[in-house]
């Protein structure tokens, strides 16, 4: 029976993973491997996906299910459990094991751009991806603070992002979907005028390759990086896990 892999998410026709793995299988001559998108309106549909596709070996998980998948897993590896979000699942003997390769992809892709002056970071958004980003930044020795639309004591709201705050937090990571194709004119509501050449902004979005968030930051002299390298790194790590 052919080996099936896939991506679980919602409204994922734009997915990077399907193209990446389809090309990889072709290069490796793996004619009996295929990769499909499982576009679910509700994570509970995962049960039907597993029943129908008994040849499923592993799958990636994207927005908005990186946390919602957890109750359906048999077990999680220690790093994924610590982070509290999963983006890779290995299927073996109907056992589902969750992993987080986002943290590896993000850490390795942002590290070359980190300077000694980059001591504090703002993380825009509080979903599953932001948890992996927070873990990676802490590993790199950077203090983090989340930014959310809702007020909570351990985070900023967008309205609280003053000139002083932006000057202090010289790394800003967008973990929201704002600006993803086709809504390319959207961007997080931060005060871009306070950014400078001391800032590093990182957008987890990879399509378009330069988001509105990145373009506005670059106008202020900031260094701007997109999530393409992160995706490739996390995908390769997923491939290692599935083949282990």
N, C-alpha and C positions, 0 to 999 in steps of 0.2 A: 504494500500500500504506500502511496506517495506520502511524503512528509509535508504537513501543512503548518505554516506559521501565519501570524496575522497581527493586526493592530486593532485594539478595542478603544473606541472613543465615541464622540458625538459630533456629527457634521464634519467628517474627516476626509472628504473627497480630495482635499489639497495635500494629503499626507506625504511627507518625506519618506517614511519608512518603506512603503510599498515599492516605490521606484528604486530605492537603495538596495533592498534585499533581492528584488527581481533581477537587477543588474549583477549583483554579487553571485547569485545562483548560476546565472548565465556564464560569468567569468570562470567559475569553479567547475563548470560542466555538470552541475547537479540538476539533471533533467527531472528527477523525481521529487524536487523541492518546489513549493510554491508559497506565495505570500499574498494574503487578501486583507481587505478592510472589513471589520465588523462594526458597522455604524449603528450603535444602539441608542435608542431614545431613553432607555432606563437600564441601569446596570444589572437589574434582575434578569434581563434577557440573556445574560452570560450563561445561565444554566442550560437554556435551549441550544445555545451555540456549542457548548461542550457535548451535549447529547447527540447533536446532529453531526459534529465533526470529530469522530473518534480517532482520526489520524492527526489531530492537533498536537504538536510537540512543544510549542511555546508561543507566547504573544507579548507584544508591547502594549502599554496602556498610556493614553494621553488624556488631555482635558475632556471632560471634567471628572474622570473616574480614578485618579491616582490614589485617593483615600477611600473612595466608595467601594473599591474592589476588595479591600482588606477582609471584611467578614466572609467572603467567599473562598478565602485561601485556607489550605491545610496548615501551612506554616510560612514563616518569613525568615529570611536570613537576618543576622544580628544588626547589620547596618540599616537595612530597610525598616526594621522594628524601631531602631533608635530615631530614625528620621520621621517615621510615621506616614510614609508615602511609598508607593510601589509603582514602577514603570515597566517592569519585566516580570513575566510569569513563566516558569518552566512546568510543563505538564508531564508527569511520569506515573504510570500505573494509577491513573485517575486522581493522583495527588497533585495539588497546585501549590508551588512554592514561589513566594514573592521576593523580588530583589529590587534594589534601586541602583541603576547605572547612571541616572541623571547627575548624581553627586560627583561621580568620576569624570563624566563628560564636561560638566561645568568647571570643576576645579582645574582640570588640565588645560582647558581652553582659555580661562581668564588669567591663569598664573603668569604667562609671559608679559602681560600688560600691567601687572601690579608693580607700583613703585613704592619706595620707603614712605612717601607722604600719604599713601592710601591706607589710613588707619581705621576709618569708619565707613560703613555702607548703609544705604537705604535700599530696602527690598520692596518694590511696588507690587502689591498683591499678596494674598495670604493662602493661596491654593496649594495643591500638592507639590508643584514644581518649586514654589518658594521655600518649602521645607528643605529640599535638597540643596538649594542655593545657600540657605542659611548655614547648613551643616558644613558645606565646602568653604565658605568664607571664614567661619570660625576656625577651621583647620588651617587656613592660611594666616591666622592671627589677626583677623579684621573683626572689629565690633560691628554688630548689625542692629538695625531697627526696622521693623516692618512699617509700611505705609498702607492704610486702608481707608475706605470711604466711611467705615463705622468706627466710632471712638471706642478705644479700650485703653487701659492704663499703660500697657507695655508697648504702645505703638503711636505713631503720628497719624493724624488725618491729613488729607491733601491741603486743607485750609491752614494747617499749622506749619507748612513748609516755608518758613521765612528766609530772608537772606542769610541770617546767622546759621540756621539749620543747614541750608544748602552749602554754605562755606565750610562747615564742619565735616559734613559727610561727602567725601570727594569720590566715592564710588556709588553709582546708582544702577540698580539692576531691574529691568522691567520683566516681571513674571505674569503680567496681565496679557490677555489676548488682544488688547487695543492696538490697532494698526496692522493686524493680519489681513492679507489679501482675502476678499476684495475691498475691505473697508480701510484702504491704505491711508486715508486722510486723518484717521483717528489717532490719538496719542494720549498718554497719561497726562493728567492735569497738574503738572509741576511748573514752578516758575522758572522757565528756561533762561530768562534774562540774568539769573544769578549764577549760571554755570560759567566756568572759566577753563583755561588751558590746564588747570590742575585736576580737572575732573575726568574720570573714566566712566562712560556709560556703556552698559551691556544690555542688549535686547535679546531675550530668548527666542523671539520671532526670527525666522529665516526667509520668509516670503511675504513682502519683498525683501531683497538683500539689504536695502537701506530703508528703514522705516522712517516715518515722520518724526518719531522720538529721536532717532539717531541723527537725522538731518538737522533738526532744531538744536541739538546739542553741539554738533560740529560747527554750526554757525557761530557758536560762542567760544570756539577753540578747543572744545573737549575731544578726547579720543573716544571713538564709538566703535563697538564690536557687535556683530550679530551672532545668532545661535547656531550657525551652520556647522562649525567645527565641533561644537558640543554634541550635536545630533549624530555626527559621524562617529565620534568617540564612544558615545553611549550605545550606539548600534553595534559597534565592534565588540564591546563588552557583553552585550546581550547574546551575541553570536557565540562567544566563549562559553557563557553560562549554558546555553542550549546544547552545546556539544560536549560539555564536561562529562 
